Amino acid sequence: MIQNALLQAPDVSNLTIPLVITLLPALPVQWPSGSILGARIRGGISVDIQWKEGKLTRAMLTVDSRKGNVRQRPVRVVYDGQVLASFDSEAGIVKRIL
């Protein structure tokens, strides 16, 4: 799947284990610049990212605003082997990373 080259968020069986979201884990060299908007991942989270010259330039995560659709859990956002952000998901939160 193409989205997996840009964004990965594998699920785990326990909500106390952090959801690790990896940004641009396998960006194809043929796509040096680009963006995705509104990519849906586990936990009721939408992700917007932008990159230029193969480097992440913008990232924003939005947790679904409907409380009944979101289970609170720890989230870690990783890019290039580094944790860029850590937070607990809760309905309506918007997290700007870059």
CORPE-V409724 format. One record per pair of residues at least 24 apart in sequence whose ideal C-beta (glycine too) atoms are under 10 Angstrom apart, sorted by the first residue. I is the first residue (numbers start at 1). J is the second residue. Records with the same first field share a line. If there is no record, write none. Layout:
BEGIN
I=J + J
END
This chain:
BEGIN
2=28 + 31 + 36
3=36 + 39 + 40 + 41 + 47
5=31
6=31 + 34 + 35 + 36 + 39 + 47 + 49 + 51
7=36 + 39 + 40 + 41 + 47 + 49 + 59
8=41 + 78
9=39 + 40 + 41 + 42 + 43 + 45 + 47 + 75 + 77
10=41 + 42
11=41 + 42 + 43
12=42 + 73
14=73
15=43 + 71 + 72 + 73 + 74 + 89
16=73 + 74
17=73 + 74
18=73 + 74 + 75 + 76 + 83 + 86 + 87 + 88
19=43 + 45 + 73 + 74 + 75 + 76 + 77 + 89
20=74 + 75 + 76 + 77 + 78 + 83
21=45 + 47 + 59 + 61 + 75 + 76 + 77 + 78 + 79 + 84 + 85 + 97
22=76 + 77 + 78 + 79 + 80 + 81
23=47 + 49 + 51 + 56 + 59 + 61 + 77 + 78 + 79 + 80 + 84 + 97 + 98
24=49 + 51 + 54 + 55 + 56 + 59 + 78 + 79 + 80
25=78 + 79 + 80 + 81
27=51 + 54 + 55 + 56
28=54
29=54
33=57
38=62
40=64
41=75
42=71 + 73 + 75 + 89
43=69 + 70 + 71 + 72 + 73 + 75 + 89
44=68 + 69 + 70 + 71 + 89 + 91
45=70 + 75 + 89 + 93 + 95
46=94
47=77 + 95 + 97
48=96 + 97
49=79 + 97 + 98
50=98
51=79
55=79 + 80 + 98
56=80 + 84 + 97 + 98
57=98
58=96 + 97 + 98
59=84 + 85 + 95 + 96 + 97 + 98
60=94 + 95 + 96 + 97 + 98
61=85 + 87 + 89 + 93 + 94 + 95 + 96 + 97
62=92 + 93 + 94 + 95 + 96
63=87 + 88 + 89 + 90 + 91 + 92 + 93 + 94 + 95
64=89 + 91 + 92 + 93
65=91 + 92 + 93 + 94
66=91 + 92
67=91 + 92
END
